[in-house]
Amino acid sequence: MLNKKITPLFIAILLVAVFSLHAQKTAVIGWYNVENLYDTEKDPIADDSEFLPDGAYQWTPERYQQKLKNLSFAISEIGKEQGGVVVLGVCEVENERVLNDLVAQSALKPFNYKVAHHDGPDLRGVDVAFIYQGDRFEFISQKAHTLTIPDKPYFKTRDQLLLVGVLDKTDTLYLIANHWPSKRGGEARSNPLRMAAAKLTRSIVDSLLNIHPNAKIIIMGDLNDTPNAKSITVGLNAKGRINDVTKSDLFNPMWKMYQDGLGSYAYRDAWEMIDQIIVSYSLLKPKPNSYKYISAHVFSPNFLKTKTGSFQGYPFRTYAGGNYAGGYSDHFPVYIILQRP
């Protein structure tokens, strides 16, 4: 007969065991264009002259520290209810130093973020990179892929960075960070550049799938195109409806969000979903007890929005009209939620 003195303890243990059987493990994967995160020192190679103390933006150590404080707080709030963002791709970062300064901020110290960065060829010296929770994501490798245009030998843009690691000791993830060429010079003139970037990304995906047919691939970035653009629907072969996705296709959850009027970036009174996260088939139909795509989101709390004026509701940026505003970025972060039993 069970001793009555241990019955409450036994019941508590039983309840914990039952809850554990039904609990879901959650992982947040995000992307953030942090808008010109430069240090205050002269780069000997790239043109960072605007972001120096005596440059056009009067980029002082005080403003740099405020930018770090702002960004670190914003990042600490992404997916907070799910334990914070596990892997965050970023762009417009000058070097590894600014990333190390960022993850050293008090708001991010509890997450034990590590840095994956590569110096690319961009003329302004900005790169794509990752930060990731070292306690949950085990780094395996990284590789940079350079976009070259055969008839434009002097063309330089951001590299695409492939990060490979193991999430929570169970799932190997292949993450590709992108910052595709902008529409500067006009959309028609710049379209071929983004299509070339899309084809480079697609070639990375195909190479991975040829070796690992069930690879869990996550493409993220500021693509400078909306989800319905040919660079994404044709160049990447990314579908907007899960039911249309076959094993070699990609799924773009931002397509439906864009159709619903949501966006990560505002331009001429219109929202554009140019920051996107796109996933492979294996994150939609995973093997048992592994991570699965659940949902996608734009992170746009009030503190990231401009409070007053003609740009009220837009992302609260660091500079507005050439004047220092002391905000965060001209983009909102985006993120997806993964779950496994």
Secondary structure as UniProt FT lines:
FT   HELIX           4..6
FT   HELIX           7..22
FT   STRAND          25..37
FT   HELIX           49..51
FT   TURN            53..54
FT   TURN            56..57
FT   HELIX           61..77
FT   TURN            78..79
FT   HELIX           80..82
FT   STRAND          85..93
FT   HELIX           96..103
FT   TURN            106..108
FT   HELIX           109..111
FT   STRAND          113..117
FT   TURN            123..124
FT   STRAND          127..133
FT   TURN            134..136
FT   STRAND          137..145
FT   TURN            150..151
FT   TURN            153..154
FT   STRAND          160..167
FT   TURN            168..170
FT   STRAND          171..179
FT   TURN            184..185
FT   HELIX           187..211
FT   TURN            213..214
FT   STRAND          216..222
FT   TURN            227..228
FT   HELIX           231..235
FT   STRAND          238..239
FT   HELIX           242..244
FT   TURN            247..248
FT   STRAND          250..251
FT   HELIX           254..259
FT   TURN            260..261
FT   STRAND          265..267
FT   TURN            268..269
FT   STRAND          270..272
FT   STRAND          275..280
FT   HELIX           281..283
FT   TURN            288..289
FT   STRAND          292..298
FT   HELIX           302..304
FT   TURN            310..313
FT   STRAND          319..320
FT   TURN            321..322
FT   STRAND          323..324
FT   STRAND          334..340
//
